[in-house]
Amino acid sequence: MTPKPPESTGPEADDLAAVVALRELADRLEDAAVERAMRTGWSWSQVAEALGVTRQAVHKKHHRRLELAGIELRRRNA
């Protein structure tokens, strides 16, 4: 007999939907905070340290969006 899959409603589904909503909120908060920091002259390394990730990870995640937003980004040796 094939096991019945769990229902996609109920408290478990609500809990998981809340996790998804919190992740989306956290992503939006991170985007805004990184943009604000970069607009005020923070370096990629400073942002990375504050977020507890590598400079490369921050750059990969945010560089394109910030560039499209017209933010002047600091160069590593600048």
N, C-alpha and C positions, 0 to 999 in steps of 0.2 A: 504494500500500500504506500502511495506517495504521500509524504508529509504535507500538511496544509500550510501554505505560507502565512506569516503573520498578517493581521489586518492592518490596513494603512490609515486607520482612524483610532481614536482613543488617546489616552494620556501619553503613551509612548510616541505616537505621531506628533502630538503637541510639543513634547519635549524636544524632539528632533527638529521640528520647525523652528523652535526658539533658538536652538544652536545655530541653524542656518541664518536666522535673522541677526543674531549677535555677531557672527562672522562677517556678514555684509556691513553691519554698522562699524565693526572694528576696521575693516578695509577702508571705509569712507573716512573715518577719523584719522587713520594713518596717512591717507592721501592728503588730507587737509593739513595735518601737522608737518609732513615732509615738505609740502609746498610752501608753507609759512616759513619754515626754517631755511629753505633754500632761497626764498625771496629776501631774507634778512642776512644772507651771506654765509650761512653754515656750509661747511665742506661735506662731501659725501662721507668722509671718514667720521666726522662728528655726528652726522645723522645715524650712520651705521652703529656707532658706539652707543648712542642713546637708545636705539631700538634693540641692541643686543644681537646684531647680525653682522655679516661682512659688508664691506664697502661695495664689493661686487654685487651682492644680493640686492642692496638698495638701488644701485645704479641700474641693474637689469630690470627691476620692478617699476622704477619711477622715471627713468631718464626720458623716454619717448614722450610720456604725458607732460612732463615739465617743459620739455623743449617745444612741444606743440602749443603750450600755454604762453610761450614767449618769455619764459623766465631765463635770465642770464645765469648760466651755470658756471661755477668755478672749475677751472682746470686743475689737475692734480699738482702741477708744478707752478701754478700761478700765485 
